[in-house]
Amino acid sequence: MFHRGGPIGPYLVVALLCCVLMAHDARSSQVSPLSQRQLPPPALDLITAYVTVTASKGLPPRLLASDFHLMEDGVEQRIEYFAVHDQPASVGIVWGGGTAFDPEPPDPDMVACPREFMKSLPLGSEYFVLSGDKVTTSYTTDLNLIPKQFAWSGASSDTVFVGLDVLKEAASFRKILFVIAKPDSGSGGQLQTEYLERVAIRQGYQVHVVVFVTDARVLDAPGQIFLSELAELSGGSFTLTNVSDLICGTIAKEIRLQYLLGYRPTNGAKDGKWRKLSVKVDGSSGGQKLKAKIRRGYYAMKDRE
């Protein structure tokens, strides 16, 4: 029988706490070491990269670490870290689609693109808007603050550099630069594109680019080539398309869930040389063919001489 204020109360509390702790330890021991952490452990020699998986039909199934084959310079690596990232992301929106004061203002579907992109990401994803090298909307999760018209526009190497720099302040581990551009965007900056590409590789952020085309005569402009190369290097995407707001939601849905893989390279040489990455994924479901994409590579660390 329980007596109020008697000695049984404290012992009962201690016993209950012990049971809770034992149950927690039992559950923890059943979790694979590959999936215990959402963020990779601090290790200078651990290389991490995001992988995007798409399916030929519909959405791909959720995969395990054993479904992936990660190669560096053609040599398969042992995956030591694996996490599924479907949590809110941090996005830098770079607007290069023109201004409301242009002779031909941006199409309404172009202006709706940033909103459709953010709507299709996990709820709670934050963003900022960069227009003409100016942060016109600071970090927020309120989609109502996405501009409905733009007074500045730009997607040059300088603008992209500023966007990557502002992303350093993001709250989420997963950082994405989303560039909306016209066919003549990507050129005109003061920074050398080669320098900016090295910055993007070092930071490890994803760059996704949508270029809206209204005139086929301006295809393959130098700026487009730069933006396409930057997207490929970062493991992002480059889309050249007719004006439509649907594509922006589609891109966001493809990266709504991504996988973060980590490994220690079998090539431990600290020579500063380029290491090429590639990834393959096993399995298919319901006739689906799965395709995996990873950043193109990275530069190895270099010993100081």
Phi, psi and omega in degrees: 000136182276130178252123180302125178080000181282178184286349184289327184306305181301320180295322179296319178297316180298316180298319179295319178299319179298319179296319179298316181295320179295320179295319179297317180295323180295318178294318183298324183290343181271353182273134178296138179303334181291336187244011183287326186255139171274333177247141183293148178293150179291113179206123184295331184264006179270119178264128179240152178201144176279144177237129175255129180245128177238159181239151180293335178224121175067205182269144178286156176288160176287134188251166177249167179301325182292348179278350186253145172235112185254126182242141170239119184052038176083357181255125182292139182250154177274120181285117181257343179225137182212131178212144174266122181250102173233021177275171177306144180248169173249130187234133169257117180265116178258115182265115176231029185265009180102170184243168178291347182262000179291155175306323174239095181300160180300143176298143179306326178293326175294316181296329180282349186302311181301321180294317180295324178296310183292325179298331185267355175275167178305141180303134181096000177295137179262162181206162165227160180243130179243120180232120178057046179068012179240134173280102184270341173225116180285171183311128179199163172251002183275108182291342179291346180270357174292127185300147175262351169206159188235133178269340179230156182206144176175143177217041179281177177299325178296315181296316179298320179299315178299318180299315178297325180291317179294330179297340178300334183272004186293152180277329185271152177290323180275116186241132186227132171255121183247114186252123174254123191220162170265168183301332182268009179282168176095347181244172175095356180278162179275332182286140175291137183297327180296321178295316181296323178297321178294322177298314181296320179296317182294321182286326179080015178278151177273141177240119178244130187236133171239121177249118180269126186251129174242349182220114183295345182287346182254020176288153177060034173290154182306321180297323178296320180298319178297313181295322178296316179297318180297318179296316180295317180300324186271356184082015179271215182215152176232121183236122176253117191210162170291163183294122177192142178274350183292324184297328183292321175293324179296315179299316180297321180295326179293330182253010179301321175240125178225166180245136176253118182250144178225146181205160173255119188301141173291334175269100184269009182295129177262074186247001179072012184273164181286135176243122182271132179251147172208159183215144174233154181233137179274164168088156174210159183218124178061037180081003179287144169252127184262142179229131181246144181228138181222162178300154190294330181166195180203167175261129179294157174297155182232130178293143176284134182268000000 
